[in-house]
Amino acid sequence: GQALLPAYGMGQIPFAIARGLNSTEMKIGVPVVEINGTSAVLADGTQEDGDAIIIATDGTTAEKLLGQTPSLRWRSTTTLYFSAADPPVELPILVLNGSCRGVVRSLCVPSLLSEHYAPTDCHLVSITLNGYHEGDLHLVAREVKSELTSWFGNQVDTWK
């Protein structure tokens, strides 16, 4: 199917959901600490009952809420964003690294999907890396740009 991004970013999704609810149908800023069947116990001690519960959180938190011992192993990624005068690709597609070499996993240009992701004179380039990268991100960015030069040529040198 199609992958979509909201015009003003992923943060718009909860707002879109909330617009369909009235103030008695949602609680904000009160974490769920336990789930029992179709009841949720909140951090303030109250209990909310319903016909069903949708657990919309990460797997480790979901297991804890269900009283299970967390068993999931996480696979980390790091995303870097660059500003570019010209996009490295002309279509709003996800470019995957199929070589199994290097640190770059994928690349996309969100500003090709919506003009709200970057000023009119540049493009937003989003690059996802294998693993969690900490430390000097300028060094990581330099390594990424070096790798992507083999994909897209010297235009990568101008990315900020």
Disulfide bonds with the S-S distance in Angstrom:
none
